[in-house]
Amino acid sequence: WNANIHAVLGCRCSSASMAVANIAGLEGVPQLSPVSTSAQLSDTERFPYFSRLAAPDDARGQVGALVAMLQDYGWKHLNMIRTNTDYSAGLANEFRSIWESAEVGGTIGHEGTPIDLVTRADTGGKTVNATAACEVLKSIPPKSSDNNSRLLLIFAHTEHAYEILKVAFASNSGKAGACSAPGIFPELVYICPEMRGFPNDVSWIPDVPGVLSIVPYQNDDEVFQTFLKLLNRYRRTQQGFLEEWQGLPDYGAYYMVDTIVAIAMTLSTLTPDERKDGQLVTSTIRAMTMDGVSGQIEFTEEGDRRDPQYIIYNLKNSPFYPYATEWSNIGQIQVNSAGLGESKVTREAACFPEVPCGEVIADSFPVPSTKEPNKALIWSLVALGIVGLLLVAVTAKYWRSRKAKQELKNKVSIDSELAGLNETVDNARLKKAELIGKRAQLQSIPPNWDQTSRQTLNEIPPTDKQYWMVHKKLRDSMPDVYITKLWRVQNLPLWTYYSFHKDRLDMHGIQPREKLVWHGTSSLDPEIVYNDQQDGFMMQFAKEGFWGRGIYFAQHSEYADCYSYKPYENQANQNGLLPFQTGERDNAKRDERELFLAKLLVGNAFFIDRHKDAKTEEMCKSLTAPPVDSDTNMKYNTVTGRSAGSKIWVVYENGRAYPEILVRYYHAPQRDPQRTPFVSHAD
């Protein structure tokens, strides 16, 4: 600490921020933290120079948002468990005081003993004690209890919440060593505040996880997402830098950026002498307003974030399940400085266990009545029912017989039609496969294929000129990457189907305009694409993007890098610790990624500038097929546009692209000679 310090940026953890704030207060130095959330930091007597971009963990922030969401669903009764950490304890205490207040009137049926964490032998980090978690889960009241609840609120950091959920879901698996807890856990709704991201292994997550989470505002601005991509790339190339960011919530980068900008803007408005006045700098920070990447920024008198925004997410299994899951945005919450939250949930977008998506469930399981029945009344009602049945039996017999005959006739007709449809669908699939097979016999194969190989994936050595063509194309927009391996995809049925689409364009007088483009499969194993026998890149796996639901390809590898497949993270064994052997593709290093360099039939393309105006942007998001060409009265083949400096092509049908080459690569400040032994073809 010296006279040259005008302000302190940080810390991440609340406990660290308190320690620094104590010293900063003595030195008269302002402090601005991006993500410290402890409610204790709002005490201006203890921390007069402390301000923060994150809202406190009380009614004015995350807890207020959580209560608002529960009230929006009409839920009043829940069970609660937490890990044995200061963060979880603070959240639980704040929630309990608000939830059980006379104003809210909520109840907590059961509160488990705090779950201890233990130190991992491999990384030294903290992990949930599975035995302790099992004991806490076993203590939750069963469905038969008057005090049961279908809601389980879990206060824990994201990685620990996932570990608790894994124990809960495994309790009904019947596997050796599984927690023998009551069999209610697949039916519960799990509420895990600030939970985002995914574990390496998601295969244990059931079809309908039923998990809700509330996280601070998430910015999907295209420019900012590009910044995050570059930031993550920098993190990967800096030794030791990644460790400093471990445990930081995924919204932390948003707040870090705004913290830096807020301090810079504040100091820029003051003279050099004024910057030495800690009280003046602090009051200037708290008086400022700005439109940041984390939303509209204003501060309260205590230096807290004013009127924070939150997003409600529902964990669902994506079309890639069991390979991947996804968080779906189902609503927003606005919390004002008085601690009143307004929740807007899109109920039809949420999915909970045991009920159709969009249906709101009760907060408790129905409990069978234990009251002794009135036997005399029951026998009286039974007698009356029998008499009534005898009176109407003769009359109803004729009509029942007639109705039954008609229903049987209708069912036979419907069943016959359904059988015909199923047969038609099956025949169509078989016919398609048969035709592709016949065409393959007439189809010429690419001259660079190894005709002696029967493998789908064939490694391309550095002695091959194609290796260096791909090397140059990959590094054109990512100069910090190096190739580990290249594989040529030799899949004759896929190549035949692709060639069929190419010939079809020619028959319609349309130039195929074949291009080499990049495609990342995110968490979907590329093997599903290159081993498929009919379509390859499939609309079944397509997600909604800037230009609607389609299959996206990029001009620059840098853009596709955001969607690259991470084999080490995604191909893990059941313990989620070590990668397994992948057959044709050997084990990958932790930092390695994979992209397809694909051949794409662009055909007749239609350019749409999605940035033109709000109406055009919304129209783009709703696309499910290209628009119609007014000159030919036929649909365009492809939609194209620009995003983050790269040209993008989107197709809305299968068969228009072929996975030519699978590239495995890594980001590094310099080449690793063991993985990339050669610098050039000449070398």
N, C-alpha and C positions, 0 to 999 in steps of 0.2 A: 504494500500500500504506500502510495506517495502522492504528491500534489499533482502529478500528471494524469491520474485516473479520473475521468469525467463520469463514467458509468460502468456498471458491471452487467454483462449479459449472462443469465443463468440463475439458478441451476436447473437440472432436469428433475431430480428427486426433491420432494418437499423437505425431507430431513436435511439434505445438503443445502437447500436454499435458506432454511432457518439458520444454519450455522454461519453461512456467509452473510445473511442479513443482520445477524448480531454484530459482526465486525464492521459491516458497511455502515450500520447505524452509529457506531462509535466514531467512525472516520468521516461521517457525513457524505458518503458516496451513494448515489442512486443505484438501484438494482432493478433490472427488468427480466423476469423469468418467462420462458415460453410455455412450459407445461406443468409447473408445480401447482398442485390443486388443493393442498391441505387447507381446511377452513381456518386453522390457527394463524395462517399468514395474513389474514384480514385484520389482525389486531395492530392498529396503527401506533399504539403506545409501545408495543414490543418491537415492531418493525416499521418505523416511520418512513424509511426510504425505499421500501419494497413495493413494487407493482408487478403485474403479470398479465400475460395475454390470455391465459386459461381462466375459466371461472372456478370458484371454490367448490369443493365437494360438500355442498349443503343445499338448502332450498333455492339458493340463487344460481345453482349450476346443475351438475349431473344428478344429484339427488332430487332436486325439484323437477327435472325433466323426467326422471324415472317414475315419480309419483304421478305426474301428469299423464304419462302413457298408461299406467295401471288404471287410473280413473277413467280414461277414455275408453278402455275396454270394459269398464264396469266391474273390475275385480276388487275385492275387499279383503280376501283372506289368502295367506301364503305361508310357506315354510322358507327358512333362510339358513344358509351355511356360508362359511368363509374360511379363508386360509389364515394362518397365525402370523400376520404381518401388520405393521403399523398402518399401511395403506388400506388394507381390508377392514381393520378394526375401526379406523376413522370413518370410512364409508358406512359401515354397519351401524355405528352409533348415531350418525346424522340421520340415516334413513329411519331407524327405529323411532327417534324422537318426533319426526315429522309424520310418519305413517300412522303411529298410534295416537296422534294428537286428536283433540276433540273436533278440530276443523276437518280433518281427513276421515277419521273413524275407521282406519284399517286395523286388521288384527294379524298377528304372527302366531301360527299354530305351534310351530316348533323351531327352535334355534339350536343348531348342532354345535358341539364342541369345536373350537378352532382347529383346523387341520394343519399339522406341522409340516414344514418343508425340510428336506434333507439335501445334503451336498452331493452332486453328481461326481462320480469317480473319474469320468472321462474329461469333462470340461470345467469342473469346479463350480458350475452354476447351481442354482437351487431348483429342486424338483419336488413334486408332491409325494409324501409318504403314502404309498398305495394302501398299506394296511390301515393307517389312520383314516384315510378317506373312506375305505370300506366300512369301518366301524361307525363313522358319522352317518353314512348313507343308510346303514342298517337301523339307525335310531329314528329315521323319519317315520311318522305314523303311517300305518297301512291304510288301504282304501276303506276297510271296515271300521276305522276309528272315527269317532265324532269330530275329531280335530284334524282330519285329513285335509290336504290341499293338492290341487293338480298343478300348482305353481311352485317352482323351486328357484329361489333367488340366490345366486352365487356371486359373492364378492371375492374376486381374485384377479391377479394379472392374467392376461390372455393365455400365456403358455400354461399356467397352472389351472385355469378354468378348463382348458381342453383335456388336461390330465384327469381332472375330476370327472368330466363327462365320459371319458374312456372307461373309467372304473364303473360308472353307473350303467352304461350301455352293455358292458361285458357281464354285468351281474346276472343276466338272463341267457347267457350264451351256452351254459352247460359245459364250458371248457374247464380243464384242470386248472386250479389256481384262481378261477374267477370268483369274484366277491359274491357270497351267498346272501345278497340283500333281498328285501321284498321285491316281488315281480311287478312293480308299478312303473319302473323307470322309462320304458319305451312310450308310456302314455303321458308323461309329464311335459309341461312347457318349462323350459329352462330360460331364465332371464339372467344374462351375464353382461353387466354394464361395461362399456369400453372394450368389448371383445371383438377383434377383427383378425385378419390374417388366417392362415391355415397351418396345421401340423404337416410334417412330411408325409405321413401315412394317414389317409382319410378313409381307408377301407372299413374301419370299425364304425363309422358314422352310419346310422340306419337310414332307410329310404326317406323318412320324414323326421328330421332331427328335432323339430319343435323348439328351436333356440331363437330368442330375441336378444338384441343388443342395442344399446344407445351410445352413439359416439358423437363427438363434436363435429361441426360442419365440415364436410368433405368437398374440396374444390375440384371440379372436373374440367376446368379451363384447359384448353388444348396446349397453350403456351406454357402454362405452369406444369402440366404433366410432362412436357418435354424437358423442363428444368429438372424435375425429379429424376427423370431418366439419366440425365447427365450427372446429377449429384450422386446417384447410385453407382454410376460407372466410376466416378472419382473415388468413391468409398472402396470399391473393389481393388483399386490400384494403389491404395495407401496402406502400408503395413501398420497394423495397430489401430487404424482409424475406425474400422468396423466395430471393434470391441467397445469403443466409446458410445456407439449408437445402439448396442444390443439392449433390448428392453424398452427402447423408446417407442411409444405408440405410433401407429402409421400416420396419424395426423400431425406428429411432432414437427415434420419438415415444414408444414404450412405455417405453424406458429413460430418456428425458428426464423423463417424468412421475414415475417411481419415484425418480429422482435428487433431484428437488425435494422429494418427500414424505420421502425418507430424511433429507435435511438438516434439513427442518422438524421432523421427529419427534425427531431427535437434539438440536437446540437447545432444543426445548420441554421436554426432561427435565433441562436444566442451568440453573443460576442465571446471572444476567448476568455475575457475576465468573468463573464456571466456563467460560463461553463464550469467555473471553479466553485460556484455556489450550489451545493447539493440540494438545498431546499427548493431553489428556483428551478433546477433541472427536473426535480421530482414533480413539482407542481405543473411544469410545462408538459411533461409526459402525460400526466393525468388529465390535462385540459385538451389534449389533441384528439382529433377524429380523423379517420382515414378509411378508405375502402381497400382492405387488404385481401390477400389470397385466402385467408381464413374467415372472410366475411367482413361485415361492417365493424369497425373497431372504435369503441369508446370506453372510457374508464369511469369507475365510481370514485367517490371521494376517498375510499380506502385503497384505491389502486387496483381493484378487481375488474375483470372484463364485464362490461355492462350489456345486459340483454343478450346472453349467448344463445346460439342456435345449435340444435342437435338433430341428428338423423336417426331414425329407427330402422334397424336392419333385421331381416329374418334369414336364418341359415337354411339353405335349400340344397338339395343335390342337383347338380347341373346335368345337362344332357350327356356329359362325359362320365357320369357316375358309373362304376365305382372308382373311376380314376380321379374325379375332382368334385368339389362342392363349390357353392357360390353364395355370397351375401347379397340379398335382394333389398333394395331401398323400398320400404313400405310406408314411410311417413316422416314428418318433420315436427319438431317441438321448438317453440320460442319461449324462453324463460326471461322474465323481466327482473329488474333489480329488487323488486319487492318479494321475490321468491314465488311468484305465481307463474305456472307453466301452462301453455296452450298447446295441446297435442292434436295433430291431424293425421290419423292413421287411415291408410287405404286398405280396408279390411279384406277386400276380395283378393289382395295381392299376397296375403299371409297364409302360410300352411302350418297346421298343427296336427299332431298324431291323432289317429282314430276318427277324424272327421274330414269332410271334403274341404279343399282349400277355399278360403273366404268365410268359413263358418266360425263364429266366435264361440269358444267353449266356456263352461262355467268354471269358477275358481276352485271348486271342490268336487270330489266324487260323491255321487248319491249314496247315502248310508241306509241299509235296510232297516225298517222299523222293528223295534223290539217289544212294542206294546202288545199285550195279550189280546187276541181277537175275540169278538163277541160271537160265540158259537151259535147261540139261539138265533141271532139275527142272520148269520150266514145260512143256517138251514132253512129259515123262512124264505130268504131270497132264492135259494136253490129250488125250493118247492114251487114258488111262483114262476120261476123260469121254466121248470118242467111242464107246468100246466100251460104256460104260454106257447111253448114249443109244440105240444100236442094239438092245440087249437089251430096252429097255422101249418102243421106238417102236411095235411092232406092237400091244402091249397097250393103250398109251395112246391110239392113234389113234381107236379107237371111242369112248372116253369123252370125249375132247376134242371130237369132232364133236357128240356128244349135248349136252355142257355148253354148247358155243358156241351151238347152236340155242336152248337155253333162255334163255341170257343175252341173246341178240338179241331174243327175244320179250319178256323183261322190260324191256329198254331201250326198245323201241318203245312199250310200255305207259306207262312213266314219262315218256318224251319227249312222248307225246300228252297226258298229264295236265298236264305242265308248260306245254306250249303253251296248253292250255285255261285254266290259271290266269293266265298272262301276258295272254292275250286278255281274260279276265274283268276283271283289274286295269285294263288300258288302256280297256276299254269303260266301266268304272265311272267313270274320270276324265273321259272324253269325255261320258258321260251327265250327270255332275255339272255340267260346264261348260255343257252344252246346257240343263239345267233352270234353272241360274242365269240364262242368257241369256233364256229364255222368261219367267221370273219378273220379270226386269228390265223387260220390255216392259209388264208389268201393274203394276209398282211405282211408286208416286209418289215423287218426289224431294223432299228438304227444301226449303222455300220460300226459304231464305237462299242457296241455290246460285246461282251465276252461270250461267244456262242458255245464254248466248252463248259460254261458254268451253269449249274442248276440252282444257284442261290438267287434270292431276290435282291439281297444287298451284296454288292461287289466293291471291295475297297479300291479306290483310285490312288495309286502310289505317286509320290512326288516326281517320279520320272516321266509321268504322263503330262502332256501340255495342258490337258483339261484341268488338272490340279491347279496350275498357275493362273489359268483364266478365272477360275472360281476365287482363288486367292486375291487377285486384283479387284474383282467385283465386290467381294466382301469388305475389303479394306478401303474402297473408294470413299465410303462415308463413315467408316470406323477404323481409323489408322492405328488404334491401340489393340487390335485383335490379331490373334494368330490361330492357324488351323491345327487341330490335333489329328483329325481324320476326315476323309471324304469317302462317301459310298455312292456308287451309281445304282439307281433303282432299275432292276430288270424284271418288270412285271408285265408279261405279255397280254393278259386280259385287260389290264388298265391301259396299256399302250394302244390296244385295239379299240377300246371304247373312246379314248381320246382322238384317235385317228378318224373314227366314225364321225365325231363332231366336227373335225376339221374338214372332212369331205362334204358334210352337210352344208357348211357355210359356203363352200365352193359351188355346190349345186344351186344355191340361192343367189349366186352372183356376188357374194360378199367376200372380200379379201380376209383371210383368217387373221392376218397381222399377229403372228406368233411372237411372243416376248418372253425373255427370261426374267422372272420376278421372284421376290422373296416372300415367304410365308412362315409364320410361327404358329405352333399348335398349342401354345400356353401349357396347360397341365395335361393335355391329351398326348399319350405316347405316340410318336410318329409311326410306330409299328402298325397301329390301327389303320393308318393311311396307306403305307407302302405295301402292306400285305393283303389289302382288300382286293377282291377278285372282280369287282364290277365298277365301283365309282371312284375310289381314292378319296379326294376331297369331297366331303358330303355335306349337303344342306342340313342333314339331321343334327350335325354338331354346330351349325352356325348360330351365332349370337347377334343380338341387335347392336349396331354400331352407328357411326355418324351418318352412314348412307343406308340405314335399315338393316334387316336381317339378310345377310348374304355371306359369301366367302370372299375374304379380303386378301389382296396381294399388294406389295409395296415395291416401288422402284429402288429405294435405298435400304440396305441392310440395317442401317441405324434405326429406322422406324420399326422394322420387323423384330429387332432385338428386344423390344419391350414385351413381345409376345413369344419369345423363344422358350423352348422346352428345356427344363433343367433336369437332366437324367439322374444326377446324384440325389436330388431332393425328392423326386417323384417315384423313382424305382428303388424303394426301400423294403427291407424285410418286415415281418410282422411287428418287430419291436421298434421299427422306425429309426434304427440307429445306423445300420450298415447297408450299403447298396448291394444288390444281388446281381448275379451274372445274367446278362440280358440276351444270351444266345448269340445272334449275329453281331450284336454290338457289345463289346467288352465293357468292363467297369469304367465308369467315368469319374473324373476328379470332381471335387466339390465346386470348383469355380467354372466348370465347363457347361456350355449351352449347345443347343442344336436348332438349326433352321433348315427349311427346305428351299432349294433353288429350283423353282418350278417353271415348266413351260406353260404359258397361258395363251389361249385363243381369244384375243381381244375383239376381233370382228368389228362391227359397227358400234362405236362407243359414243356415249352422250356425257358431256362434261357438265357438272353441276357445282357451282360455287356455293357451298353451304354457309359461307360467311357473309353472303350478300345481305341478308336481313333475317329477322327472327322467323318470319313466315317460311322462308326457304329452308332454314335450319330445321324447323319442325316437320316440313314436308319430307326432307331427306331422311329423318329418323323413322318415318313411317313406310319407307319403300320396302316392298316385297318382290318387286320385279322392275326391270327398266321401263321407262316411259315409251310411248309409241312415236315412231318417226313419221311426221306428217307427210313427208315426201313419198314414202313407200307404204304407209299404213301398216307397217310391221313394227314390232317392238325392237328397240335397240338391243344389241347383244350384251353390252357391258355399260356400267355406270362408272365414271371416273371423276376424280377431284384431287385436291391437294390438302395435305395435312402435315403439320410440323416439318415443312420443307421438302416433303417427298410426294411424288405422284402416287395416287392410290387407284387401283382397279377393283371393282366389285362385280362378281357374277352371282346369279341367283338360280343356278341349276347345276346338277352334277355333270361330271365328264368334261368340263371345259378346261381343266388344267391337269397336267401330269407331273408327279413328284420326281423330277429328273435326278436331283442330287440331294443327299442328306449331308449337311455340314456340321461337324462338331468343332467348336472353337472356344477360346477363352480370352478375356480381357487382361492385359498386363502392361506395365510400363516398358517391359522389354521381353524378348523372345526367351522361352524356356527351351534350351537345346535338347532336353530329353524328350519333350513332346513334339517340338518343331525343330528337327535337326538341320533343315536347310533354309537358306535365305532366299534363294532363287532357283530357277530351273537349271541355270548354268552351274550353280553350286552343287 
